[in-house]
């Protein structure tokens, strides 16, 4: 009975984390849209770089919450699945099928960040005064924009696929060490 309560509590925590992720992404779109609307109305392209103040931290928050979901799912898989509960195990088995795995080269939580990062970079490139490249400030803006974009894309590549597998192995080690 105690195991059932823990299982249900942890499933509830997964749903809570998923709600936080969805709400964060919604606010992310709203804030970036507002900042871009302001930036586009400005003459200087440097204002288009402001959304990175939102993009990078929001991405880190989402990755952290996503990892927490998989850590809990792995815990449930190792310590609670079996006779009455089988959701995590069955979901893992479905994920291992070839047709499903082929379509998961990158986790879908990355899509909003790929899209927004690319759109910010396109708008930034359009706002650059290319005829003034000889001026150091324009060149510095281009370097700053490129660095921010590369940092974000590198983070997306690093976190392109987050799943429960490594956490399952860690929980199994803990379970065996008892």
C-alpha positions, -999 to 999 in steps of 0.1 A, spaced: 0 0 0 28 24 9 45 17 -25 12 25 -43 11 59 -26 48 66 -35 41 55 -71 11 78 -75 28 107 -58 58 104 -82 35 101 -112 18 133 -100 52 150 -97 59 141 -134 26 157 -144 35 188 -123 69 191 -140 53 186 -174 29 215 -166 58 237 -155 76 229 -188 45 238 -209 38 270 -190 75 280 -193 74 275 -230 42 295 -233 57 324 -214 90 320 -234 71 326 -266 53 356 -252 84 373 -238 105 366 -269 77 379 -291 74 411 -271 111 417 -270 115 410 -307 86 434 -315 105 461 -296 138 452 -312 125 452 -347 112 487 -343 147 499 -332 173 511 -357 202 492 -341 206 455 -347 220 450 -312 185 451 -297 177 419 -316 203 401 -294 182 409 -262 160 377 -266 191 356 -258 187 368 -222 154 349 -223 163 320 -246 194 306 -229 181 306 -193 147 293 -203 164 264 -222 184 255 -191 153 255 -170 134 232 -195 164 208 -197 166 206 -159 129 199 -156 130 174 -184 159 155 -167 139 155 -134 110 139 -152 133 111 -166 150 106 -132 115 100 -116 104 78 -145 136 57 -141 130 54 -104 95 42 -110 107 18 -136 133 3 -112 115 4 -78 78 2 -86 71 -15 -118 61 -51 -120 28 -66 -108 5 -36 -106 22 -8 -124 38 -12 -158 35 22 -175 72 32 -175 84 -3 -185 59 -6 -214 67 29 -226 104 21 -226 97 -10 -246 77 10 -271 105 35 -274 129 8 -282 110 -3 -313 129 6 -345 101 27 -361 96 49 -330 133 53 -323 141 64 -358 118 94 -355 135 105 -322 169 118 -333 162 149 -314 138 154 -284 108 175 -293 113 199 -263 142 213 -284 120 224 -313 108 257 -298 144 267 -291 157 257 -325 129 277 -341 132 308 -320 170 308 -320 170 306 -358 143 333 -362 162 356 -339 194 350 -359 176 356 -392 161 389 -380 195 399 -366 212 393 -399 185 413 -417 190 442 -393 228 444 -396 240 474 -415 262 454 -439 275 486 -456 290 497 -423 310 465 -416 342 485 -415 331 501 -383 342 479 -353 308 481 -335 290 464 -364 316 437 -365 313 432 -327 276 428 -330 280 401 -356 305 383 -335 283 386 -304 252 373 -323 271 345 -338 285 334 -305 251 335 -288 236 314 -316 264 289 -316 262 285 -278 225 278 -280 228 254 -309 257 236 -291 234 232 -260 207 218 -282 230 194 -298 244 183 -264 208 178 -251 193 166 -283 182 134 -267 174 132 -231 159 99 -219 156 77 -188 182 51 -198 211 65 -178 189 71 -148 176 35 -149 212 22 -148 220 45 -118 188 35 -99 195 -2 -106 230 2 -91 214 18 -60 188 -10 -58 215 -37 -60 237 -20 -33 210 -25 -6 
